[in-house]
Amino acid sequence: MKNPQGCASMQAFAISGIPAVKQGCDIGRLILDAIAPMDLALLPSDVFVIAQKIVSKAEGRTRQAGAIEAGPQARDIAARSGKNAAKVQAILDESSEILRVVDAPPDGIVIARHKAGWVCANAGIDESNLGDELAADTLLLLPEDPDASARGIAETIADATGVRPGVIISDTFGRPWRRGLLNVAIGVDGVVPIVDWVGKKDAYGRRLNVSQQALADEIAAASGLLMAKDAATPVILFRGIEWDRSASARAVDYVRHPNEDLFK
């Protein structure tokens, strides 16, 4: 969108009023109920960023550590990392490959390749900000198909309003060679995740040969400014972003093929 001075601008709204999410909740319906008091008419160019935690909770993607029996590989990794063996077994169950095991505080580091292709700590399994409604030993897993989850949320909103916004499901990942965490897109609907600038020209007329903008990741990262760990604002609405729509958009397209891994 353009402001009166002609400068590009966008707006971001933290959606308050999302209740504690339990298994079976309809995330799209919860969002619609939360924005109703805002008197905010949705636009097709709007984009919702939704924290993975509430999507996983709604889909029942939980395990109880106390009910998991650790196998030999899990016990070996637990001994090398200092992690709880049951938690390591859960990581193995969600992973296609274990890439690194490090004995480091507070409870060891296991870098895994998730079955969906994501390379991240603990195969994306989380224990923080789960709410009092879940048992203390609950492990929260990533959605089985975050792209399908995003599509379902978008369809719910479209069916109710006649407007289908973009939807991005975000999770917090670490970054190679840089400290700190950042929200990234693990599921999308509508929003083409990569904007390919190859063959186009920059502001000075120079041809671009390798530039590919990770647009969905950029939007997800921006959501972290309003999605503080202690704020209970798991849904952010962005307005004014220019993006291309595609029915076949998938966040999994971000996954780099192992043959392109220069650091393995």
Secondary structure, 3 states (H helix, E strand, C coil): CECCCCCECCEEEECCCCCCCCCCCCHHHHHHHHHHHHCCCCCCCCEEEEEHHHHHHHCCCEEEHHHCCCCHHHHHHHHHHCCCHHHHHHHHHHEEEEEEEECCCCCCEEEEEECCCCEEEHHHCECCCCCCCCCCCEEECCCCCHHHHHHHHHHHHHHHHCCCCEEEEEEEEEECCEEEEEEEEEEEEEECCEEECCCCECCCCCECCCCEEEHHHHHHHHHCCCCCCCCCCCEEEEECCCCCEECCCCHHHHCCCHHHCCCC
